[in-house]
């Protein structure tokens, strides 16, 4: 039964963090951030929020990471106001590399496909 609670709280945190970043945070560094997933520990004490950006530029990634680091206290307090649980989890932001990884796999598959077509 605890597993279902963790999953429900993860989904709620994901919805709330997305809404907070869109409406409450005024920092322009987080305007193009998409929340992709949230992992929550079993005791609901720590939440890792995974995000992605449209830009693959290293400077932009660094700017977004520092902007999210600056606003994580605000995000945690707003999440605590909106979700009624005993203790609001600590929130950590991490870049989600799965999208870039998936794009790399697509590139490799397209390259193999083009090589096979050129041989025929």
C-alpha positions in Angstrom: 0.0 0.0 0.0 2.9 2.4 0.7 4.1 2.0 -2.9 0.8 3.5 -4.2 1.1 6.4 -1.9 4.6 7.2 -3.0 3.5 7.1 -6.7 0.5 9.4 -6.0 2.7 11.9 -4.1 5.3 11.7 -7.0 2.6 12.6 -9.5 1.2 15.4 -7.3 4.7 16.9 -6.8 5.3 16.7 -10.6 2.1 18.6 -11.3 2.7 21.2 -8.6 6.4 21.8 -9.5 5.4 22.3 -13.2 2.7 24.8 -12.2 5.0 26.6 -9.8 7.8 27.0 -12.4 5.3 28.3 -14.9 3.3 30.7 -12.8 5.2 31.6 -9.5 8.9 31.7 -10.5 9.8 34.9 -12.3 13.4 33.8 -13.1 13.9 33.8 -16.9 16.4 31.0 -16.5 13.6 28.5 -15.9 11.1 29.5 -18.5 11.8 26.7 -21.0 12.2 23.9 -18.4 10.0 20.8 -18.8 9.6 18.5 -15.8 9.9 14.9 -17.0 9.8 12.8 -13.9 9.9 12.8 -10.1 11.5 10.1 -7.9 10.6 10.1 -4.3 12.2 8.1 -1.5 10.0 5.6 0.3 9.9 7.7 3.4 8.8 10.8 1.4 11.8 12.8 2.7 13.6 13.5 -0.6 12.3 14.2 -4.1 14.5 14.2 -7.2 12.9 16.3 -9.9 14.1 15.5 -13.4 13.9 18.2 -16.0 14.8 18.8 -19.7 15.4 21.8 -21.8 15.0 22.5 -25.5 18.5 23.7 -25.9 21.5 21.4 -25.8 23.9 24.4 -25.4 26.2 23.9 -22.4 25.9 27.5 -21.3 22.1 27.3 -21.3 22.2 24.1 -19.4 24.5 25.7 -16.8 22.2 28.7 -16.5 19.1 26.6 -16.1 20.9 24.4 -13.4 21.9 27.4 -11.4 18.5 29.1 -11.7 16.8 25.9 -10.5 19.2 25.6 -7.6 18.4 29.2 -6.6 14.6 28.6 -6.6 14.4 25.2 -5.0 13.7 26.7 -1.6 10.7 28.6 -3.0 9.5 25.6 -4.9 9.7 23.4 -1.8 7.7 26.0 0.3 5.1 26.3 -2.4 4.8 22.5 -2.7 4.4 22.3 1.1 1.5 24.8 0.9 -0.2 22.9 -1.9 0.3 19.2 -0.8 -0.8 18.3 2.7 1.7 15.8 4.0 3.5 15.6 7.3 6.8 16.9 6.1 7.6 18.5 2.7 10.4 16.5 1.0 13.7 18.1 0.1 13.7 18.9 -3.6 16.7 18.3 -5.8 16.8 19.1 -9.5 18.6 16.9 -12.0 18.9 17.1 -15.7 17.1 14.3 -17.5 19.6 12.9 -20.1 17.2 10.2 -21.4 15.9 12.5 -24.2 19.5 13.2 -25.5 20.2 9.5 -25.2 17.1 8.6 -27.2 18.1 11.2 -29.9 21.5 9.6 -30.2 20.0 6.2 -30.6 17.7 7.6 -33.4 20.7 9.1 -35.1 22.6 5.8 -35.0 19.6 3.9 -36.4 19.2 6.4 -39.2 22.9 6.1 -40.0 22.6 2.3 -40.2 19.5 2.6 -42.3 21.2 5.0 -44.8 24.3 2.7 -45.0 22.0 -0.3 -45.8 20.2 1.7 -48.5 23.4 2.9 -50.1 24.7 -0.7 -50.3 21.7 -1.9 -52.2 
